[in-house]
């Protein structure tokens, strides 16, 4: 794919120091974009730094952190034209065991964080003639995920936000889409396996089979597969893809 039109474009990827976010950041940088990656921990951001990848410590739950962080990135590297709200929390818990602190933390990261990141990115993106907002949702954004009603609600809401924005900006040169991967081979997977073991008492091998088996094609999705979908949405023939929830889920129906 010829992506030379990304040369000089400024992208921001939240949660960009690891996993899906890092894979997307590297893919965009490889195609010429200048990429600001954000996260709460400096170490993984600095480890990913390159001549086209620039670390920014930022907490998506904190409005001031997002507002000031993105404004600084725009001053340094120009208007944001590719916005990837990726930072998220993924944890299951039965609803009758869910307290308000758990619920608010989930929503503050997965939904409020996406809202703040997109809002602040649009301040500069609206002044350009081309822009892409690519939210990283989940297969839980389009179906119910057993054992994770709070997470499911947050990811459904993210897709609602994206679809509302797509309707608002029709014909503007700005598009809004969501990526909906199933289980991806990131650091979150071992954490989920540990929680399954703790909750059920099953062995690690059995818990791994549950996680991997949740993907219909019988393997974990790679972060690079998700990154390729993001690249397509930045491609020269992507302008008619708008308001979509794109499943990267190994055949999930």
N, C-alpha and C positions, 0 to 999 in steps of 0.2 A: 504494500500500500504506500503510495506517495504521500507523505505527510509533511512535505517541506513548508506548507502553509502554517505550521505550528512554530516555525522559527520566529523568535521574538515575542511569542505570546506568553502571557503570565498566567500560570495555573496555581491554585491553592488546593492542597489535599490535607484535610484534618485527619488525625490519627495516622500520619504519614511515615512514622518511624519504623513500623513493623507491618507484617502481614499484607493484607489486600492494599492498604494505603501505600505502603512502600513499593509494591509491585506496580501500582498505577503511576506513582511519581516517577519511577525509573523509566517506565514505558513512555510517558510524556516527555521526559528529559531526553531520551534517546532520539525522539523525533523533533528536537529543537526547542521545546518549550523551556522557559525559566520557571522552576517549580518551587513554591514555598511549601514546606511541609511543617505541620504543627503537631504538638502533643504536649502533655504535661511534664514529661521527663526529658531532660536535655540530652542524656547519654545516647539513646537510640537515634535521636534526630541528628546529633553531631556525627555519629558513626555512618550515617547515610549521606552526609554532605558531599557535594561535588561541585564542579564549576557551574552546573545548572540546577542543583538541588540545594535549597537554602533553608536551614533550620529556624524555627520560630517557636519558642516555648509559649503555649497558649492553652487556656482551659476553656473548652467550649461551653461549660456550665456557667461561666462568669461573663456577664455582658460587657463589662469594662475591658476585660482581657481580650475578648473577641474584637470589640470596636477599635481599641487602640492597636492591637496586633495587626489586624488587616489594614488599617490606615497606614501603619508603618511599612507594611509590605508593598502597598501601592506606591507609596513615596519612593521606595527603593527600586522597584522593578516595573512600575507602570500599572495600568488598569488590569484588573483580573478579568480574564476572558474564559477561563475554564475553572469552574468551582466544583470540587468533589467533597461534599460532606460525608465523611467516612467514619469518623470517630464514633464508637458505640460500645455499649455494654451488652453482653449476651449471657444471660443467666436464667435458668428456669426455676420456678417456685409455684407450688399450688396456691390458688387464690386465697383459700382460707388460712394460709400461712403467710400471706403477704401483708406486711405492715406498711404504713404510709412512707416511712423512710426508704424502703426498698422501691416502692412505686415511684416516688419523686426522683430518686437517683436515676432510675431507668429512663424516665421521661425527660429529665433535665439533660441527660447526655444524648439520647437517641433522637429526641424530637426538638427540644429547645435548642440543643447544640446545632442541629441542622438549620433550624429557623434563623438563628443568629448569624451563622456562617453565610447562608445565602443572602440574608438581608444586607449584611455589610459588604458582601462581594458585589451585589447589584448596584451599590452606590457608584462604583466605577464602571461596571460592565454596561450599565444603561447608556453610557456615553459613547459606546462603540457600536459597530454595525454587525458584530458577530460575537456570540457567546454560547457557552455550553455549561449547564448545571447538571451534574451526574451524581445523584445521591446513591450511596451504597445502602440499600435496604436489605432484604432477606427473602428467602422463600416464605418465611413467616409473615411477610408483608402481603402475601396473596392467598394464604391458607392458614388454617389454625394449626399452631404447633403444640402438640400435646405436652402438657406439663409446663408450659411457658406462656400463660395468658397475658401477663404484663408485657413481656418482650413482644409478643404477637401484636398487641395493641399499639405499641410504640412504632413498630415497623409498618403497620397498616396506616397509621397517621402520617408517617413520612411520605408514603405514596400519595395520600390525599393532598398534602402540601404541594408536592410536585405537580399533580394534575391541575390543581387550582392555578398555579403559576403558569403552566403551559397554556391554559385558557386565557390568562391575563395578557400574555405576550405573543399571541398568535401573529405571525407575519412580521415580527420585529427583527428576525435574524438571531434571536435568542431561543434556544430550546431547553427543555427541562425533562429529564428522564431518570428512572431509577433502575439500578441493577439489583437483581434478586437472587443471589446465590444460595444454594443449599450448603451442606457442611463443607467448609474450605479448610485446607491443611495449614492452619495457623496456630499460634500459641493458645488460642481459645479452646481448641479441641482437647488437649490434655486436661485443661481445667474442667471441661464438661465431663470428661471420662471420670475424673476424680469425684465429681459431684454424684454421678450415677452410682459409682461404687459405694459412696457414703450413704446414699439414699436407699439403695436396694440390697447392699451386702454382697453383690455379685463380684466375680473375679475381674481383674483388669482385662483379660482377653475377651471375656463376655461383654464387658462394657464397650470395648473397642468395636466389637462386632455390631453392637446396637448403633453406634454412631456412624460407622462406615456403611452399614446396611440401610441407613435412612436415605442414602443416595441411591436412586434406582439402578444406576450403572455399576454399583458395587465398589466404588472407590471415592476417596476424598478429591474434591476439586482443587486445582492448584491456584494460588493467587494470580499467576500469570494468565490463566484462562479468563479470570474476571477483568484483568487489565486489558486484555485484547478487546473485550466488549466495550470498555471505556474508550479505547482508541478508535473503534469504529464510530462511536457517537461523536468523535471529533473529526471524522473524515470528511472528504469533499462532497460525498453524496449522502450525507446524514441529515440534511435539513428537514426532511419529511418525517423523521423519527422524533416525535414530540408527545409528551404526556404518557409515555409507555412504562410499564413495569416489565422489564426484560428478565426472564427466568434463565438462570445458569445453574441448572439443577439436575443434570444427568438423566433427563427424561421424565421428571416429575409432572404428573398430569393433574 
